[in-house]
């Protein structure tokens, strides 16, 4: 009967579940972290190179100063020898 059909329809249930979890963009995150690490490493290498250049310049200046003193001593020795 029509009443039975109506009652039967009311007893049917439908349940659905949708679950989502944002995973994020791991690849982009790891690429960003890698770029940060490489940048920091590059800066460290640059600082090392700058320090090495400073040491080399100081050594060259000392060598020039010592050479200038040797030249002056040579001049004085020449004057005294005359």
N, CA, C and O atoms as a CHARMM CRD file, in Angstrom:
* protein
*
  328
    1    1 UNK  N      0.82000  -1.18000   0.00000 PROA 1      0.00000
    2    1 UNK  CA     0.00000   0.00000   0.00000 PROA 1      0.00000
    3    1 UNK  C      0.86700   1.24700   0.00000 PROA 1      0.00000
    4    1 UNK  O      2.08000   1.19500   0.20400 PROA 1      0.00000
    5    2 UNK  N      0.22900   2.32300  -0.22700 PROA 2      0.00000
    6    2 UNK  CA     0.91300   3.60600  -0.31100 PROA 2      0.00000
    7    2 UNK  C      1.47100   4.02000   1.04800 PROA 2      0.00000
    8    2 UNK  O      2.55000   4.60800   1.12500 PROA 2      0.00000
    9    3 UNK  N      0.75500   3.72000   2.09400 PROA 3      0.00000
   10    3 UNK  CA     1.23400   4.04000   3.44300 PROA 3      0.00000
   11    3 UNK  C      2.50800   3.26700   3.76000 PROA 3      0.00000
   12    3 UNK  O      3.42300   3.81000   4.37900 PROA 3      0.00000
   13    4 UNK  N      2.57500   2.01400   3.34500 PROA 4      0.00000
   14    4 UNK  CA     3.76500   1.20900   3.60600 PROA 4      0.00000
   15    4 UNK  C      4.98400   1.76100   2.86200 PROA 4      0.00000
   16    4 UNK  O      6.09200   1.78100   3.39800 PROA 4      0.00000
   17    5 UNK  N      4.77200   2.19500   1.66200 PROA 5      0.00000
   18    5 UNK  CA     5.87900   2.77900   0.89200 PROA 5      0.00000
   19    5 UNK  C      6.39600   4.04400   1.57000 PROA 5      0.00000
   20    5 UNK  O      7.60400   4.26900   1.64100 PROA 5      0.00000
   21    6 UNK  N      5.49300   4.85000   2.05900 PROA 6      0.00000
   22    6 UNK  CA     5.89100   6.08600   2.73000 PROA 6      0.00000
   23    6 UNK  C      6.64200   5.76200   4.00800 PROA 6      0.00000
   24    6 UNK  O      7.65600   6.39500   4.30400 PROA 6      0.00000
   25    7 UNK  N      6.16500   4.78800   4.76900 PROA 7      0.00000
   26    7 UNK  CA     6.84300   4.40600   6.00400 PROA 7      0.00000
   27    7 UNK  C      8.21100   3.79100   5.71000 PROA 7      0.00000
   28    7 UNK  O      9.18500   4.06700   6.41100 PROA 7      0.00000
   29    8 UNK  N      8.27800   2.97100   4.68700 PROA 8      0.00000
   30    8 UNK  CA     9.53800   2.32400   4.32400 PROA 8      0.00000
   31    8 UNK  C     10.58900   3.36500   3.94100 PROA 8      0.00000
   32    8 UNK  O     11.75500   3.23400   4.31100 PROA 8      0.00000
   33    9 UNK  N     10.18600   4.37900   3.21400 PROA 9      0.00000
   34    9 UNK  CA    11.11900   5.43500   2.81400 PROA 9      0.00000
   35    9 UNK  C     11.64200   6.20100   4.01100 PROA 9      0.00000
   36    9 UNK  O     12.78900   6.64700   4.01100 PROA 9      0.00000
   37   10 UNK  N     10.83000   6.35500   5.00900 PROA 10     0.00000
   38   10 UNK  CA    11.24700   7.10700   6.18200 PROA 10     0.00000
   39   10 UNK  C     12.25900   6.34100   7.02100 PROA 10     0.00000
   40   10 UNK  O     13.01300   6.94600   7.78300 PROA 10     0.00000
   41   11 UNK  N     12.28500   5.04100   6.89600 PROA 11     0.00000
   42   11 UNK  CA    13.21300   4.24400   7.69000 PROA 11     0.00000
   43   11 UNK  C     14.58100   4.07900   7.03100 PROA 11     0.00000
   44   11 UNK  O     15.48800   3.51300   7.64100 PROA 11     0.00000
   45   12 UNK  N     14.73800   4.52600   5.88600 PROA 12     0.00000
   46   12 UNK  CA    16.03700   4.41900   5.20900 PROA 12     0.00000
   47   12 UNK  C     16.89300   5.62800   5.57200 PROA 12     0.00000
   48   12 UNK  O     16.46900   6.78200   5.50900 PROA 12     0.00000
   49   13 UNK  N     18.07500   5.30400   5.94100 PROA 13     0.00000
   50   13 UNK  CA    19.00500   6.35700   6.32200 PROA 13     0.00000
   51   13 UNK  C     20.22800   6.30500   5.42600 PROA 13     0.00000
   52   13 UNK  O     20.64400   5.24600   4.95600 PROA 13     0.00000
   53   14 UNK  N     20.75600   7.41500   5.22000 PROA 14     0.00000
   54   14 UNK  CA    21.98700   7.47600   4.43400 PROA 14     0.00000
   55   14 UNK  C     22.95800   8.36500   5.19800 PROA 14     0.00000
   56   14 UNK  O     22.62800   9.48600   5.58500 PROA 14     0.00000
   57   15 UNK  N     24.13400   7.85400   5.40200 PROA 15     0.00000
   58   15 UNK  CA    25.14300   8.60400   6.14200 PROA 15     0.00000
   59   15 UNK  C     26.38000   8.72400   5.26200 PROA 15     0.00000
   60   15 UNK  O     26.79600   7.76500   4.61100 PROA 15     0.00000
   61   16 UNK  N     26.94100   9.89000   5.25700 PROA 16     0.00000
   62   16 UNK  CA    28.16400  10.11500   4.49400 PROA 16     0.00000
   63   16 UNK  C     29.16000  10.87300   5.34800 PROA 16     0.00000
   64   16 UNK  O     28.78700  11.65500   6.22300 PROA 16     0.00000
   65   17 UNK  N     30.38900  10.63500   5.08900 PROA 17     0.00000
   66   17 UNK  CA    31.43200  11.30600   5.84900 PROA 17     0.00000
   67   17 UNK  C     32.51400  11.75400   4.88100 PROA 17     0.00000
   68   17 UNK  O     33.02100  10.97200   4.07600 PROA 17     0.00000
   69   18 UNK  N     32.84300  12.99700   4.97800 PROA 18     0.00000
   70   18 UNK  CA    33.92600  13.53700   4.16600 PROA 18     0.00000
   71   18 UNK  C     34.99000  14.04200   5.11700 PROA 18     0.00000
   72   18 UNK  O     34.72000  14.85100   6.00500 PROA 18     0.00000
   73   19 UNK  N     36.18300  13.56200   4.92000 PROA 19     0.00000
   74   19 UNK  CA    37.28800  13.95400   5.78300 PROA 19     0.00000
   75   19 UNK  C     38.39200  14.51800   4.91100 PROA 19     0.00000
   76   19 UNK  O     38.78900  13.90700   3.91900 PROA 19     0.00000
   77   20 UNK  N     38.87400  15.67000   5.28200 PROA 20     0.00000
   78   20 UNK  CA    40.00600  16.23000   4.54200 PROA 20     0.00000
   79   20 UNK  C     40.99700  16.80100   5.54000 PROA 20     0.00000
   80   20 UNK  O     40.62600  17.36700   6.56800 PROA 20     0.00000
   81   21 UNK  N     42.23600  16.63900   5.21200 PROA 21     0.00000
   82   21 UNK  CA    43.30200  17.14800   6.06000 PROA 21     0.00000
   83   21 UNK  C     44.31900  17.82000   5.15300 PROA 21     0.00000
   84   21 UNK  O     44.86900  17.17900   4.25800 PROA 21     0.00000
   85   22 UNK  N     44.57100  19.08700   5.37200 PROA 22     0.00000
   86   22 UNK  CA    45.53400  19.76500   4.49200 PROA 22     0.00000
   87   22 UNK  C     46.95100  19.25600   4.74800 PROA 22     0.00000
   88   22 UNK  O     47.50200  19.44100   5.83300 PROA 22     0.00000
   89   23 UNK  N     47.51300  18.63300   3.76800 PROA 23     0.00000
   90   23 UNK  CA    48.85800  18.07200   3.88100 PROA 23     0.00000
   91   23 UNK  C     49.89700  19.18000   3.72700 PROA 23     0.00000
   92   23 UNK  O     51.00200  19.08300   4.26000 PROA 23     0.00000
   93   24 UNK  N     49.55100  20.18400   3.02800 PROA 24     0.00000
   94   24 UNK  CA    50.50600  21.25900   2.78900 PROA 24     0.00000
   95   24 UNK  C     51.36000  20.92900   1.58600 PROA 24     0.00000
   96   24 UNK  O     51.29500  19.83300   1.02800 PROA 24     0.00000
   97   25 UNK  N     52.13700  21.87300   1.21300 PROA 25     0.00000
   98   25 UNK  CA    52.98600  21.67700   0.04500 PROA 25     0.00000
   99   25 UNK  C     54.39000  21.33900   0.52900 PROA 25     0.00000
  100   25 UNK  O     55.24900  22.21300   0.64500 PROA 25     0.00000
  101   26 UNK  N     54.60400  20.07700   0.80600 PROA 26     0.00000
  102   26 UNK  CA    55.88200  19.63200   1.36800 PROA 26     0.00000
  103   26 UNK  C     57.04900  19.91600   0.44000 PROA 26     0.00000
  104   26 UNK  O     58.12400  20.32300   0.88000 PROA 26     0.00000
  105   27 UNK  N     56.82500  19.69600  -0.84400 PROA 27     0.00000
  106   27 UNK  CA    57.91700  19.92200  -1.79700 PROA 27     0.00000
  107   27 UNK  C     58.38700  21.36700  -1.75900 PROA 27     0.00000
  108   27 UNK  O     59.58600  21.64100  -1.73200 PROA 27     0.00000
  109   28 UNK  N     57.43100  22.28600  -1.75600 PROA 28     0.00000
  110   28 UNK  CA    57.79300  23.70400  -1.71900 PROA 28     0.00000
  111   28 UNK  C     58.47700  24.04600  -0.40100 PROA 28     0.00000
  112   28 UNK  O     59.43800  24.81400  -0.37900 PROA 28     0.00000
  113   29 UNK  N     57.98800  23.48300   0.68300 PROA 29     0.00000
  114   29 UNK  CA    58.59700  23.73900   1.99400 PROA 29     0.00000
  115   29 UNK  C     60.03900  23.23300   2.01600 PROA 29     0.00000
  116   29 UNK  O     60.93900  23.94300   2.46500 PROA 29     0.00000
  117   30 UNK  N     60.25900  22.02000   1.53600 PROA 30     0.00000
  118   30 UNK  CA    61.61300  21.46200   1.53400 PROA 30     0.00000
  119   30 UNK  C     62.52700  22.22500   0.57400 PROA 30     0.00000
  120   30 UNK  O     63.71200  22.40800   0.85200 PROA 30     0.00000
  121   31 UNK  N     61.97700  22.66500  -0.54200 PROA 31     0.00000
  122   31 UNK  CA    62.77700  23.45400  -1.48500 PROA 31     0.00000
  123   31 UNK  C     63.17500  24.78200  -0.84600 PROA 31     0.00000
  124   31 UNK  O     64.30300  25.24600  -1.01500 PROA 31     0.00000
  125   32 UNK  N     62.25500  25.38200  -0.12100 PROA 32     0.00000
  126   32 UNK  CA    62.54800  26.63800   0.57200 PROA 32     0.00000
  127   32 UNK  C     63.62600  26.43500   1.63500 PROA 32     0.00000
  128   32 UNK  O     64.56600  27.22400   1.72800 PROA 32     0.00000
  129   33 UNK  N     63.49000  25.38100   2.43300 PROA 33     0.00000
  130   33 UNK  CA    64.47900  25.09300   3.47700 PROA 33     0.00000
  131   33 UNK  C     65.85600  24.83000   2.85700 PROA 33     0.00000
  132   33 UNK  O     66.87800  25.29700   3.36000 PROA 33     0.00000
  133   34 UNK  N     65.86200  24.07600   1.75800 PROA 34     0.00000
  134   34 UNK  CA    67.12900  23.78600   1.07900 PROA 34     0.00000
  135   34 UNK  C     67.76700  25.08300   0.58000 PROA 34     0.00000
  136   34 UNK  O     68.97600  25.28100   0.70900 PROA 34     0.00000
  137   35 UNK  N     66.94900  25.95700   0.01400 PROA 35     0.00000
  138   35 UNK  CA    67.46800  27.24000  -0.46900 PROA 35     0.00000
  139   35 UNK  C     68.02400  28.06600   0.68700 PROA 35     0.00000
  140   35 UNK  O     69.06200  28.71200   0.54200 PROA 35     0.00000
  141   36 UNK  N     67.34300  28.05000   1.83000 PROA 36     0.00000
  142   36 UNK  CA    67.84400  28.76400   3.01300 PROA 36     0.00000
  143   36 UNK  C     69.19900  28.21400   3.45400 PROA 36     0.00000
  144   36 UNK  O     70.12200  28.97400   3.74400 PROA 36     0.00000
  145   37 UNK  N     69.30500  26.90400   3.50100 PROA 37     0.00000
  146   37 UNK  CA    70.55100  26.26400   3.93100 PROA 37     0.00000
  147   37 UNK  C     71.67900  26.58500   2.95500 PROA 37     0.00000
  148   37 UNK  O     72.79800  26.89300   3.36700 PROA 37     0.00000
  149   38 UNK  N     71.37900  26.51100   1.66500 PROA 38     0.00000
  150   38 UNK  CA    72.40100  26.82400   0.66200 PROA 38     0.00000
  151   38 UNK  C     72.82100  28.28700   0.74700 PROA 38     0.00000
  152   38 UNK  O     73.99400  28.61300   0.56600 PROA 38     0.00000
  153   39 UNK  N     71.85500  29.17000   1.02400 PROA 39     0.00000
  154   39 UNK  CA    72.16600  30.59000   1.17000 PROA 39     0.00000
  155   39 UNK  C     73.07500  30.81400   2.36900 PROA 39     0.00000
  156   39 UNK  O     74.05300  31.55600   2.28100 PROA 39     0.00000
  157   40 UNK  N     72.75400  30.17500   3.48600 PROA 40     0.00000
  158   40 UNK  CA    73.59000  30.30800   4.68400 PROA 40     0.00000
  159   40 UNK  C     74.99300  29.76300   4.43100 PROA 40     0.00000
  160   40 UNK  O     75.98400  30.35800   4.85500 PROA 40     0.00000
  161   41 UNK  N     75.07000  28.63800   3.74100 PROA 41     0.00000
  162   41 UNK  CA    76.38000  28.05500   3.43000 PROA 41     0.00000
  163   41 UNK  C     77.16700  28.98400   2.51000 PROA 41     0.00000
  164   41 UNK  O     78.37500  29.15300   2.67900 PROA 41     0.00000
  165   42 UNK  N     76.48700  29.58000   1.54500 PROA 42     0.00000
  166   42 UNK  CA    77.14600  30.52700   0.64700 PROA 42     0.00000
  167   42 UNK  C     77.67100  31.74300   1.38600 PROA 42     0.00000
  168   42 UNK  O     78.77200  32.22400   1.11600 PROA 42     0.00000
  169   43 UNK  N     76.86700  32.23600   2.32700 PROA 43     0.00000
  170   43 UNK  CA    77.31700  33.38100   3.12700 PROA 43     0.00000
  171   43 UNK  C     78.53000  33.01000   3.97900 PROA 43     0.00000
  172   43 UNK  O     79.45500  33.80800   4.13100 PROA 43     0.00000
  173   44 UNK  N     78.52200  31.81100   4.52700 PROA 44     0.00000
  174   44 UNK  CA    79.66000  31.36000   5.33600 PROA 44     0.00000
  175   44 UNK  C     80.91700  31.26800   4.47400 PROA 44     0.00000
  176   44 UNK  O     81.99700  31.68000   4.89800 PROA 44     0.00000
  177   45 UNK  N     80.77200  30.72400   3.25500 PROA 45     0.00000
  178   45 UNK  CA    81.92500  30.64200   2.34400 PROA 45     0.00000
  179   45 UNK  C     82.42700  32.03900   1.99300 PROA 45     0.00000
  180   45 UNK  O     83.63300  32.27600   1.92900 PROA 45     0.00000
  181   46 UNK  N     81.49500  32.96000   1.76600 PROA 46     0.00000
  182   46 UNK  CA    81.88100  34.33500   1.44000 PROA 46     0.00000
  183   46 UNK  C     82.65100  34.96200   2.59400 PROA 46     0.00000
  184   46 UNK  O     83.67000  35.61800   2.37700 PROA 46     0.00000
  185   47 UNK  N     82.16900  34.76400   3.82800 PROA 47     0.00000
  186   47 UNK  CA    82.88800  35.29500   4.99400 PROA 47     0.00000
  187   47 UNK  C     84.28600  34.69300   5.09700 PROA 47     0.00000
  188   47 UNK  O     85.24600  35.40100   5.40100 PROA 47     0.00000
  189   48 UNK  N     84.40500  33.39400   4.84500 PROA 48     0.00000
  190   48 UNK  CA    85.72300  32.74800   4.88900 PROA 48     0.00000
  191   48 UNK  C     86.65100  33.34800   3.83900 PROA 48     0.00000
  192   48 UNK  O     87.81900  33.62400   4.11500 PROA 48     0.00000
  193   49 UNK  N     86.12500  33.54700   2.63700 PROA 49     0.00000
  194   49 UNK  CA    86.94600  34.11600   1.56800 PROA 49     0.00000
  195   49 UNK  C     87.35300  35.55100   1.90100 PROA 49     0.00000
  196   49 UNK  O     88.48900  35.95400   1.65600 PROA 49     0.00000
  197   50 UNK  N     86.40900  36.32100   2.46400 PROA 50     0.00000
  198   50 UNK  CA    86.73800  37.69100   2.85200 PROA 50     0.00000
  199   50 UNK  C     87.83400  37.70300   3.91500 PROA 50     0.00000
  200   50 UNK  O     88.75900  38.51200   3.84700 PROA 50     0.00000
  201   51 UNK  N     87.73400  36.81800   4.88400 PROA 51     0.00000
  202   51 UNK  CA    88.76700  36.73100   5.92400 PROA 51     0.00000
  203   51 UNK  C     90.11800  36.34600   5.33600 PROA 51     0.00000
  204   51 UNK  O     91.15300  36.88200   5.73400 PROA 51     0.00000
  205   52 UNK  N     90.10200  35.41900   4.39300 PROA 52     0.00000
  206   52 UNK  CA    91.35000  35.00100   3.74000 PROA 52     0.00000
  207   52 UNK  C     91.96400  36.16700   2.97000 PROA 52     0.00000
  208   52 UNK  O     93.17700  36.37200   3.01700 PROA 52     0.00000
  209   53 UNK  N     91.13600  36.92800   2.26500 PROA 53     0.00000
  210   53 UNK  CA    91.64200  38.09100   1.52100 PROA 53     0.00000
  211   53 UNK  C     92.23200  39.10900   2.49400 PROA 53     0.00000
  212   53 UNK  O     93.29100  39.68000   2.23100 PROA 53     0.00000
  213   54 UNK  N     91.54800  39.33700   3.61700 PROA 54     0.00000
  214   54 UNK  CA    92.08600  40.27300   4.62200 PROA 54     0.00000
  215   54 UNK  C     93.46000  39.81600   5.11800 PROA 54     0.00000
  216   54 UNK  O     94.38600  40.61900   5.23500 PROA 54     0.00000
  217   55 UNK  N     93.58100  38.51400   5.40900 PROA 55     0.00000
  218   55 UNK  CA    94.87800  37.98500   5.86500 PROA 55     0.00000
  219   55 UNK  C     95.95700  38.18400   4.80400 PROA 55     0.00000
  220   55 UNK  O     97.08100  38.57900   5.11400 PROA 55     0.00000
  221   56 UNK  N     95.60500  37.90800   3.55500 PROA 56     0.00000
  222   56 UNK  CA    96.58100  38.05800   2.47500 PROA 56     0.00000
  223   56 UNK  C     96.99000  39.51800   2.29800 PROA 56     0.00000
  224   56 UNK  O     98.16200  39.81600   2.06900 PROA 56     0.00000
  225   57 UNK  N     96.01600  40.42800   2.40400 PROA 57     0.00000
  226   57 UNK  CA    96.33400  41.85500   2.26500 PROA 57     0.00000
  227   57 UNK  C     97.23700  42.30500   3.40900 PROA 57     0.00000
  228   57 UNK  O     98.21200  43.02200   3.18600 PROA 57     0.00000
  229   58 UNK  N     96.91300  41.88400   4.64400 PROA 58     0.00000
  230   58 UNK  CA    97.76500  42.24200   5.79100 PROA 58     0.00000
  231   58 UNK  C     99.18800  41.70900   5.60400 PROA 58     0.00000
  232   58 UNK  O    100.16200  42.40400   5.89200 PROA 58     0.00000
  233   59 UNK  N     99.29700  40.47500   5.12300 PROA 59     0.00000
  234   59 UNK  CA   100.62200  39.88200   4.89500 PROA 59     0.00000
  235   59 UNK  C    101.37800  40.66400   3.82500 PROA 59     0.00000
  236   59 UNK  O    102.58100  40.88900   3.95400 PROA 59     0.00000
  237   60 UNK  N    100.67600  41.07800   2.76900 PROA 60     0.00000
  238   60 UNK  CA   101.32400  41.84300   1.70000 PROA 60     0.00000
  239   60 UNK  C    101.78400  43.20400   2.21800 PROA 60     0.00000
  240   60 UNK  O    102.86600  43.67400   1.86600 PROA 60     0.00000
  241   61 UNK  N    100.95700  43.83700   3.05700 PROA 61     0.00000
  242   61 UNK  CA   101.34200  45.13400   3.63100 PROA 61     0.00000
  243   61 UNK  C    102.57400  44.97700   4.51700 PROA 61     0.00000
  244   61 UNK  O    103.49500  45.79100   4.45400 PROA 61     0.00000
  245   62 UNK  N    102.59200  43.93000   5.34300 PROA 62     0.00000
  246   62 UNK  CA   103.76700  43.68600   6.19600 PROA 62     0.00000
  247   62 UNK  C    105.02100  43.47600   5.35100 PROA 62     0.00000
  248   62 UNK  O    106.09500  43.98600   5.67100 PROA 62     0.00000
  249   63 UNK  N    104.86700  42.71800   4.26900 PROA 63     0.00000
  250   63 UNK  CA   106.00700  42.46700   3.38700 PROA 63     0.00000
  251   63 UNK  C    106.50400  43.77300   2.77000 PROA 63     0.00000
  252   63 UNK  O    107.71200  43.99200   2.67400 PROA 63     0.00000
  253   64 UNK  N    105.58600  44.63600   2.35200 PROA 64     0.00000
  254   64 UNK  CA   105.98000  45.93200   1.78800 PROA 64     0.00000
  255   64 UNK  C    106.68800  46.79100   2.83400 PROA 64     0.00000
  256   64 UNK  O    107.68500  47.44900   2.53600 PROA 64     0.00000
  257   65 UNK  N    106.16400  46.78000   4.06400 PROA 65     0.00000
  258   65 UNK  CA   106.79700  47.56300   5.12900 PROA 65     0.00000
  259   65 UNK  C    108.20700  47.05900   5.41900 PROA 65     0.00000
  260   65 UNK  O    109.13400  47.85400   5.57100 PROA 65     0.00000
  261   66 UNK  N    108.36700  45.75300   5.49300 PROA 66     0.00000
  262   66 UNK  CA   109.68800  45.16700   5.74100 PROA 66     0.00000
  263   66 UNK  C    110.62200  45.48900   4.58000 PROA 66     0.00000
  264   66 UNK  O    111.78900  45.81800   4.79200 PROA 66     0.00000
  265   67 UNK  N    110.11400  45.39700   3.36200 PROA 67     0.00000
  266   67 UNK  CA   110.94400  45.70600   2.18500 PROA 67     0.00000
  267   67 UNK  C    111.35900  47.17300   2.19400 PROA 67     0.00000
  268   67 UNK  O    112.50000  47.50300   1.87200 PROA 67     0.00000
  269   68 UNK  N    110.42500  48.05500   2.56700 PROA 68     0.00000
  270   68 UNK  CA   110.76200  49.48700   2.63100 PROA 68     0.00000
  271   68 UNK  C    111.83600  49.73200   3.68400 PROA 68     0.00000
  272   68 UNK  O    112.74400  50.53400   3.46600 PROA 68     0.00000
  273   69 UNK  N    111.74200  49.04900   4.82000 PROA 69     0.00000
  274   69 UNK  CA   112.76500  49.19200   5.86100 PROA 69     0.00000
  275   69 UNK  C    114.11600  48.68100   5.36900 PROA 69     0.00000
  276   69 UNK  O    115.15100  49.28100   5.66100 PROA 69     0.00000
  277   70 UNK  N    114.11100  47.58400   4.62800 PROA 70     0.00000
  278   70 UNK  CA   115.37200  47.04300   4.09300 PROA 70     0.00000
  279   70 UNK  C    115.99700  48.02700   3.11200 PROA 70     0.00000
  280   70 UNK  O    117.21300  48.21300   3.09800 PROA 70     0.00000
  281   71 UNK  N    115.15800  48.65300   2.29600 PROA 71     0.00000
  282   71 UNK  CA   115.67200  49.63900   1.33200 PROA 71     0.00000
  283   71 UNK  C    116.29400  50.81200   2.08600 PROA 71     0.00000
  284   71 UNK  O    117.37200  51.28700   1.73200 PROA 71     0.00000
  285   72 UNK  N    115.60300  51.27200   3.12700 PROA 72     0.00000
  286   72 UNK  CA   116.12500  52.39400   3.92100 PROA 72     0.00000
  287   72 UNK  C    117.44100  52.01600   4.60300 PROA 72     0.00000
  288   72 UNK  O    118.38000  52.81200   4.63000 PROA 72     0.00000
  289   73 UNK  N    117.50600  50.82500   5.14300 PROA 73     0.00000
  290   73 UNK  CA   118.75100  50.35600   5.76600 PROA 73     0.00000
  291   73 UNK  C    119.85900  50.28700   4.72100 PROA 73     0.00000
  292   73 UNK  O    121.00100  50.64700   5.00700 PROA 73     0.00000
  293   74 UNK  N    119.54000  49.83500   3.53100 PROA 74     0.00000
  294   74 UNK  CA   120.52700  49.78000   2.45100 PROA 74     0.00000
  295   74 UNK  C    121.02400  51.16100   2.08000 PROA 74     0.00000
  296   74 UNK  O    122.21700  51.34500   1.83800 PROA 74     0.00000
  297   75 UNK  N    120.12700  52.13700   2.02900 PROA 75     0.00000
  298   75 UNK  CA   120.53300  53.51600   1.72200 PROA 75     0.00000
  299   75 UNK  C    121.46800  54.05800   2.80800 PROA 75     0.00000
  300   75 UNK  O    122.49800  54.66700   2.52100 PROA 75     0.00000
  301   76 UNK  N    121.08000  53.81900   4.05200 PROA 76     0.00000
  302   76 UNK  CA   121.92800  54.29300   5.15000 PROA 76     0.00000
  303   76 UNK  C    123.29600  53.61800   5.11600 PROA 76     0.00000
  304   76 UNK  O    124.31900  54.26000   5.35500 PROA 76     0.00000
  305   77 UNK  N    123.30800  52.34100   4.82300 PROA 77     0.00000
  306   77 UNK  CA   124.58400  51.61100   4.74500 PROA 77     0.00000
  307   77 UNK  C    125.43600  52.16500   3.62100 PROA 77     0.00000
  308   77 UNK  O    126.65400  52.28100   3.76500 PROA 77     0.00000
  309   78 UNK  N    124.81300  52.51000   2.50200 PROA 78     0.00000
  310   78 UNK  CA   125.54700  53.07300   1.36700 PROA 78     0.00000
  311   78 UNK  C    126.13100  54.42800   1.74500 PROA 78     0.00000
  312   78 UNK  O    127.28400  54.71900   1.42800 PROA 78     0.00000
  313   79 UNK  N    125.33200  55.26400   2.43000 PROA 79     0.00000
  314   79 UNK  CA   125.82200  56.58000   2.84500 PROA 79     0.00000
  315   79 UNK  C    126.98900  56.44400   3.81900 PROA 79     0.00000
  316   79 UNK  O    127.97800  57.17200   3.72600 PROA 79     0.00000
  317   80 UNK  N    126.86300  55.51800   4.73800 PROA 80     0.00000
  318   80 UNK  CA   127.93700  55.32600   5.71500 PROA 80     0.00000
  319   80 UNK  C    129.19900  54.76300   5.06100 PROA 80     0.00000
  320   80 UNK  O    130.31000  55.04500   5.51000 PROA 80     0.00000
  321   81 UNK  N    129.03200  53.98600   4.02700 PROA 81     0.00000
  322   81 UNK  CA   130.17700  53.38300   3.34600 PROA 81     0.00000
  323   81 UNK  C    130.92500  54.41700   2.52600 PROA 81     0.00000
  324   81 UNK  O    132.10400  54.21600   2.23200 PROA 81     0.00000
  325   82 UNK  N    130.29800  55.49900   2.15000 PROA 82     0.00000
  326   82 UNK  CA   130.95500  56.50800   1.31000 PROA 82     0.00000
  327   82 UNK  C    131.88000  57.35300   2.06100 PROA 82     0.00000
  328   82 UNK  O    132.50500  58.24500   1.48700 PROA 82     0.00000
